[in-house]
């Protein structure tokens, strides 16, 4: 839901409850200013940010890439074999 800041200020309680179910975007002068989300949603976003910030072992990335490439190759094996002739 998108709401002007003036309406948000007048009905904060209503929008606080609504934010438990969906993000509430507050606009100021017609432009998005802030987004009100539930504490659970915020915690989930923080967790995702932390996970993305962790260093990744290049060996795991390489293994995952090879696995996915092999899966894709198997799906298209006949076409690939035809092209290699």
C-alpha positions in Angstrom: 0.0 0.0 0.0 1.2 3.5 -0.8 0.1 6.4 1.5 0.9 10.1 1.7 2.8 11.1 4.8 -0.1 13.4 6.0 -2.5 10.5 6.0 0.1 8.2 7.6 0.6 10.7 10.5 -3.2 10.9 11.1 -3.7 7.2 11.0 -0.5 5.7 12.3 -2.2 3.0 14.3 -4.1 1.7 11.3 -1.0 1.6 9.1 1.0 0.0 11.8 -1.5 -2.8 11.9 -1.6 -3.0 8.1 2.2 -3.3 8.0 1.9 -6.6 9.9 0.4 -8.0 6.7 2.0 -5.9 3.9 4.6 -3.2 3.4 3.3 0.4 3.7 5.1 2.9 1.5 4.9 6.5 2.8 5.3 9.2 0.2 6.3 12.8 0.7 5.6 15.3 -2.1 4.6 12.4 -4.3 7.9 10.5 -3.9 8.5 7.4 -1.9 10.1 8.3 1.4 10.0 5.3 3.8 8.5 1.9 4.0 7.0 0.5 7.2 7.3 -3.3 7.5 6.7 -5.8 10.3 9.4 -6.6 12.8 9.4 -10.2 11.5 9.9 -9.0 7.9 12.7 -6.7 9.1 14.4 -9.6 10.9 14.2 -11.7 7.8 15.8 -8.9 5.7 18.6 -8.5 8.2 19.3 -12.3 8.2 19.4 -12.3 4.4 21.8 -9.3 4.4 24.1 -11.1 6.9 24.1 -14.3 4.9 25.0 -12.4 1.7 27.9 -10.7 3.5 29.5 -13.9 4.5 32.5 -14.9 2.4 31.9 -17.7 -0.1 34.2 -20.6 -0.6 35.2 -20.5 -4.4 35.4 -24.3 -4.4 31.8 -24.6 -3.4 30.8 -22.1 -6.0 32.7 -24.0 -8.6 31.2 -27.3 -7.5 27.7 -25.9 -7.7 28.3 -24.3 -11.1 29.6 -27.6 -12.5 26.7 -29.5 -11.0 24.2 -27.1 -12.6 26.0 -27.2 -15.9 26.0 -31.0 -15.9 22.2 -31.0 -15.1 21.5 -28.6 -18.0 23.8 -30.6 -20.3 21.9 -33.7 -19.5 18.6 -32.1 -20.3 19.9 -31.1 -23.7 22.2 -34.1 -24.2 20.7 -35.2 -27.5 20.9 -31.7 -29.1 24.5 -31.3 -27.8 25.5 -34.7 -29.2 24.0 -33.8 -32.5 25.9 -30.5 -32.6 29.2 -32.3 -31.8 29.0 -34.6 -34.9 
